[in-house]
Amino acid sequence: MRPRGLLLFIVALSFAGAGHSLIAHHAEVAEYDSTKPVKVSGTLAKAEWSNPHVWFYVEVKGDDGKVTTWGFSTQPPGVLMRRGVSKSALKIGSTVNVEGVRACAST
């Protein structure tokens, strides 16, 4: 399963109503375009709980019924665990609401 060319940094992530705020450790200005916010709701399809960053994939159904898979990157597992977010929070098949910003286009 591959995302459709979109890499996003997560600013806020909500699993089943429990919000967890996630902050960047890279220079956000250099990697992410804060003028392009994104909000999606969908089904958690896949999660990769590994260094250097946790990645997860959300399937979002459009108004036309077409499903698009979005890929999201967040903090390393150790940072999330210290903030009280465990691997068990990423339940495949659960409905998630994600807010973030798009990655800057690569040159």
N, C-alpha and C positions, 0 to 999 in steps of 0.2 A: 504494500500500500504506500503510495507516494503522494505527498501534498501537491497541489496544483501550482507549484512555483512560488508559493507564498511562505515566507518565514516571518513569524511574528514574535515579538517579545511580550510576555505577559506582565501587565501592570497589576491586574486584579483577576482573581479566579474564584469562581463560586461552584462548589460541588454540593448539590442537594440542599441549597440554602445556607450552607456554612461558608462564609467568606474568609479567605486567607489572602492577605496583602503580600505581594512579592515585589522586591526591589532589585534593580539591576546592579551588577558589580562591574560591568564594563561601562565605558563612556557611552551613555545612551545617545547623545547627540551624534556620535560618529557612526553608530550602527542602526539607529532606529529613527524614523521620521515621525515626530510627535504631532505633526500636522495631519496625519492620516490615521485617526483612531479607528478601531474595529471592534464591533460587538457581534458575537455569534452565539447561538444556542443550538445544541444538537446532541448527538449521542457519542459518548466516548468509545472510540473504535479500537484504539491501540495505545499503549503506554510503554515508553522505554526509560526505565528508572536506572540511569547509569551516568557516569561522569563523561564529559565535563558538565553537561546540562541534561536535565530531565526533558524529554520530548513526549508530547502526546498528540493524538490525532482525533479530530472531531468531525463526524459526518453531519452535514447540515443540509436539510431538505429545502429547496427553493420553492417559490410560489408555483413554479411549473412542474413540481414533483421531482425534478432532477436533484440527485445527491452530489454534493461537492465535499471533498475531504480537505480540511484545513489542518496544517501542521503548526504546532506551537512549541516554543522553547521557553524554559523557565530556569530557575536556579539549579545548582548542583544538588544531588540528593542530601548531602550532609547539611547544607544550609536549610533546606526544607525541613529536615528532621529536627534541627535545633529550633525551628519556629513552630514545631508541633504538627507538621504535615507529614504523615507517613505514607508509605507505598500503598497501603490499603485504602487511602482516600481516592485513588485512581481506579474506580470500579468499572471495568469494561461493561458497556451496555447502559450505564447510568446517563441521565440527562445532565448536561453541564451548561453553564453560562460563562462565557469568556470575554474579557475586555482586555485590549492591548493596543499596540501600535504596529504598523507595518515596518518591516526591515527596509533600510535604504536599498535602492537598486544597486546591484553590483556593476562595476564597470569593466 
